[in-house]
Amino acid sequence: MTKYGFITIGSATLLVAACSSPSDDIHGEENAAEVSGEISVASAQQEAALGNPLVARHQVPQDYDGDGKTDPTVFRPSEGNWYSRLSVFGDTVTPFGVNSDRLVPGDYDNDKKTDVAVFRPSEGNWYVHLSTGAPDMVVNFGVSSDRLVPGDYDNDGKTDPAVFRPSEGNWYVHLSTGAPDMVVNFGVSSDRLVPGDYDNDGKTDPAVFRPSEGNWYAHLSTGAPDMVINFGVSSDRLVPGDYDGDGKTDPAVFRPSEGKWYAHLSKGGPDLVVEWGTSTDRLVPGDYDKDGKTDPAVFRPSEGRWYILASGGGQIVTTFGVATDRIPYSQ
């Protein structure tokens, strides 16, 4: 059960979600802190373990209030708190998780709101705080060496716990429909993981980027032949998303040496090229303006600001987070 209340810090008023769970240690300290300043990079080790899941078309990434817009969100390891700047309700605080957890938010209950969620490597458990108010979901799935690739692999509107096992090259998906777990052999240990809906059928497709070739490989859930697209180089940072609003994930990269985003649009026509950001920025693409297109966006640690280039026109700048925070799925 979730209880809500308001706290005031300085000039800011925050909506606080206080969570109850049978497992007390899943929740951090119920402390609120000023959400401003810098957001640090997540450790390289954690980044490599997480991949970059962009889920199927009916789920807007990091939309915690269900209004169709991505919300800037951070996790504060020292407290176990999630802070979100919601476009509907303002700033919120949700205590859930511990320092060693890996962050796997998604819409696990199909209410069109992103649920706070973590994977605990020491247990192999996924813990999800459902926004419907139902009891927290706990699923034992995966091991500490797996790389996490949650997504909607069965098109039921719910995020499925999923992992890639580098030692086998297998994707394992725990389907929320109750069907047997899905197992797909696709990729090698040196690949970078870029799951998404590349064929617009509402299902997340296993996909990888192979740095040694510059190729994107996607195993399409429609049963069509695997997609292979040569796009990018090994030093690029991967930012797949739907940049043209056609329901398909587009291969996309950020080139730190140039500060440019390149997207290979599935609609056809010229590639999208946008200069936005610097080599030290953190990449946080999402649909911040609710136009159905992924917006290039960065977090600048030196300033503590999020810079968003809205595809519908205009720019959004907001200050949010502190130096030790972690940003879910950032690159």
Residue pairs with C-beta under 8 A, 6 or more apart in sequence:
1 20
1 133
1 135
2 17
2 18
2 19
2 20
2 129
2 133
3 17
3 18
3 20
4 15
4 16
4 17
4 18
5 15
5 16
5 18
6 13
6 14
6 15
6 16
7 13
7 14
7 16
7 32
7 93
8 14
9 32
9 33
9 34
10 34
12 34
12 35
12 91
13 90
13 91
14 32
14 35
14 90
14 91
14 92
14 93
15 86
15 89
15 90
15 91
15 92
15 93
16 30
16 32
16 92
16 93
16 94
17 92
17 93
17 94
17 95
18 30
18 95
19 27
19 94
19 95
19 96
19 129
19 136
21 27
21 127
21 129
21 135
21 136
22 135
22 136
23 127
23 136
23 138
25 98
26 96
26 97
26 98
26 118
26 127
26 136
27 80
27 95
27 96
27 97
28 76
28 79
28 80
28 81
28 95
28 96
28 97
28 98
29 79
29 80
29 81
29 95
30 81
30 95
31 79
31 81
32 81
32 93
33 76
33 79
33 81
33 322
34 322
35 74
35 83
35 85
35 91
35 320
35 321
35 322
36 304
36 319
36 320
36 321
36 322
37 304
37 319
37 321
37 322
37 323
38 301
38 302
38 303
38 304
38 321
38 322
38 323
39 74
39 282
39 299
39 301
39 304
39 320
39 321
39 322
39 323
39 325
39 326
39 327
40 301
40 323
40 324
40 325
40 326
41 47
41 282
41 301
41 330
42 50
42 326
42 327
42 330
46 102
46 326
47 331
48 147
49 102
49 146
49 147
49 148
50 102
50 103
50 104
50 147
50 148
50 329
51 147
51 148
51 149
51 164
51 192
51 193
51 194
51 195
52 192
52 193
52 194
52 195
52 238
52 239
52 240
52 329
52 331
53 106
53 148
53 149
53 150
53 151
53 193
53 195
53 196
53 204
53 329
54 61
54 151
54 194
54 195
54 196
54 197
54 240
54 241
54 242
54 249
54 294
55 61
55 106
55 107
55 150
55 151
55 152
55 159
55 195
55 196
55 197
55 204
56 151
56 152
56 155
56 196
56 197
56 202
56 203
56 204
57 197
57 200
57 202
57 242
57 247
58 112
58 152
58 157
58 202
59 106
59 107
59 112
59 114
59 152
59 157
59 159
60 68
60 69
60 70
60 112
60 114
60 286
60 287
60 290
61 70
61 114
61 286
61 287
61 329
62 70
62 71
62 72
62 73
62 105
62 114
62 286
62 328
62 329
63 69
63 70
63 71
63 112
63 113
63 114
63 287
64 71
64 73
64 84
64 86
64 92
64 113
64 114
64 116
64 131
65 71
65 86
65 87
65 88
65 89
65 113
66 88
66 111
66 112
66 113
66 131
67 87
67 88
67 290
68 112
68 287
68 290
69 87
69 287
69 288
69 289
69 290
70 286
70 287
70 288
70 295
71 84
71 85
71 86
71 87
71 114
72 84
72 85
72 284
72 306
72 318
72 320
72 321
73 82
73 83
73 84
73 85
73 105
73 327
73 328
74 82
74 83
74 320
74 321
74 325
74 326
74 327
75 81
75 82
75 83
75 97
75 103
75 325
75 326
75 327
75 328
76 82
76 83
76 322
76 324
76 325
76 326
77 98
77 99
77 324
77 325
77 326
78 99
78 324
79 95
80 95
80 96
80 97
80 98
80 99
81 93
81 94
81 95
81 96
82 93
82 94
82 95
82 96
82 97
82 116
83 91
83 92
83 93
83 320
83 321
83 325
84 91
84 92
84 94
85 91
85 318
85 320
86 92
94 116
94 129
96 116
96 118
96 127
96 129
97 103
97 116
97 118
97 127
98 118
98 120
100 120
100 121
100 122
101 118
101 119
101 120
101 121
101 127
102 118
102 119
102 120
102 121
102 148
103 117
103 118
103 326
103 328
103 329
104 117
104 118
104 119
104 126
104 148
104 150
104 161
104 328
105 114
105 115
105 116
105 117
105 328
105 329
106 114
106 115
106 117
106 150
106 151
106 159
107 113
107 114
107 115
107 152
107 157
107 158
107 159
108 115
108 117
108 128
108 130
108 137
108 158
108 159
108 176
109 115
109 130
109 131
109 132
109 134
109 137
109 158
110 156
110 157
110 158
111 131
111 132
113 131
114 131
115 128
115 129
115 130
115 131
115 159
116 128
116 129
117 126
117 127
117 128
117 129
117 150
117 159
118 126
118 127
119 125
119 126
119 127
119 142
119 148
119 161
120 126
120 127
121 143
121 144
122 144
123 140
124 140
124 141
124 142
124 143
124 144
125 138
125 139
125 140
125 141
126 137
126 138
126 139
126 140
126 141
126 142
126 161
127 136
127 137
127 138
128 136
128 137
128 138
128 139
129 136
130 136
130 137
139 161
139 174
141 161
141 163
141 172
141 174
142 148
142 161
142 163
142 172
143 163
143 165
145 165
145 166
145 167
146 163
146 164
146 165
146 166
146 172
147 163
147 164
147 165
147 166
147 193
148 162
148 163
148 164
149 162
149 163
149 164
149 171
149 193
149 195
149 206
150 159
150 160
150 161
150 162
151 159
151 160
151 162
151 195
151 196
151 204
152 158
152 159
152 160
152 202
152 203
152 204
153 160
153 162
153 173
153 175
153 182
153 203
153 204
153 221
154 160
154 175
154 176
154 177
154 179
154 182
154 203
155 201
155 202
155 203
156 176
156 177
158 176
159 176
160 173
160 174
160 175
160 176
160 204
161 173
161 174
162 171
162 172
162 173
162 174
162 195
162 204
163 171
163 172
164 170
164 171
164 172
164 187
164 193
164 206
165 171
165 172
166 188
166 189
167 189
168 185
169 185
169 186
169 187
169 188
169 189
170 183
170 184
170 185
170 186
171 182
171 183
171 184
171 185
171 186
171 187
171 206
172 181
172 182
172 183
173 181
173 182
173 183
173 184
174 181
175 181
175 182
184 206
184 219
186 206
186 208
186 217
186 219
187 193
187 206
187 208
187 217
188 208
188 210
190 210
190 211
190 212
191 208
191 209
191 210
191 211
191 217
192 208
192 209
192 210
192 211
192 238
193 207
193 208
193 209
194 207
194 208
194 209
194 216
194 218
194 238
194 240
194 251
195 204
195 205
195 206
195 207
196 204
196 205
196 207
196 218
196 240
196 241
196 249
197 203
197 204
197 205
197 247
197 248
197 249
198 205
198 207
198 218
198 220
198 227
198 248
198 249
198 266
199 205
199 218
199 220
199 221
199 222
199 224
199 227
199 248
200 246
200 247
200 248
201 221
201 222
203 221
204 221
205 218
205 219
205 220
205 221
205 249
206 218
206 219
207 216
207 217
207 218
207 219
207 227
207 240
207 249
208 216
208 217
209 215
209 216
209 217
209 232
209 238
209 251
210 216
210 217
211 233
211 234
212 234
213 230
214 230
214 231
214 232
214 233
214 234
215 228
215 229
215 230
215 231
216 227
216 228
216 229
216 230
216 231
216 232
216 251
217 226
217 227
217 228
218 226
218 227
219 226
220 226
220 227
229 251
229 264
231 251
231 253
231 262
231 264
232 238
232 251
232 253
232 262
233 253
233 255
235 255
235 256
235 257
236 253
236 254
236 255
236 256
236 262
237 253
237 254
237 256
237 283
237 331
238 252
238 253
238 254
238 331
239 252
239 253
239 254
239 261
239 283
239 285
239 296
239 331
240 249
240 250
240 251
240 252
241 249
241 250
241 252
241 263
241 285
241 286
241 294
242 248
242 249
242 250
242 292
242 293
242 294
243 250
243 252
243 263
243 265
243 272
243 293
243 294
243 311
244 250
244 263
244 265
244 266
244 267
244 272
244 293
245 291
245 292
245 293
246 266
246 267
248 266
249 266
250 263
250 264
250 265
250 266
250 272
250 294
251 263
251 264
252 261
252 262
252 263
252 264
252 272
252 285
252 294
253 261
253 262
254 260
254 261
254 262
254 277
254 283
254 331
255 261
255 262
256 278
256 279
257 279
258 275
259 275
259 276
259 277
259 278
259 279
260 273
260 274
260 275
260 276
261 272
261 273
261 274
261 275
261 276
261 277
261 296
262 271
262 272
262 273
263 271
263 272
264 271
265 271
265 272
274 296
274 309
276 296
276 298
276 307
276 309
277 283
277 296
277 298
277 300
277 307
278 298
278 300
280 300
280 301
280 302
281 298
281 299
281 300
281 301
281 307
282 298
282 299
282 300
282 301
282 327
282 330
282 331
283 297
283 298
283 330
283 331
284 297
284 298
284 299
284 306
284 327
284 330
285 294
285 295
285 296
285 297
286 294
286 295
286 297
287 293
287 294
287 295
288 295
288 297
288 308
288 310
288 316
289 295
289 310
289 311
289 312
289 314
289 316
291 310
291 311
291 312
293 311
293 312
294 311
295 308
295 309
295 310
295 311
296 308
296 309
297 306
297 307
297 308
297 309
298 306
298 307
299 305
299 306
299 307
299 321
299 327
299 330
300 306
300 307
301 323
303 319
304 319
304 320
304 321
304 322
305 317
305 318
305 319
305 320
306 316
306 317
306 318
306 319
306 320
307 315
307 316
307 317
308 315
308 316
308 317
308 318
309 315
310 316
321 327
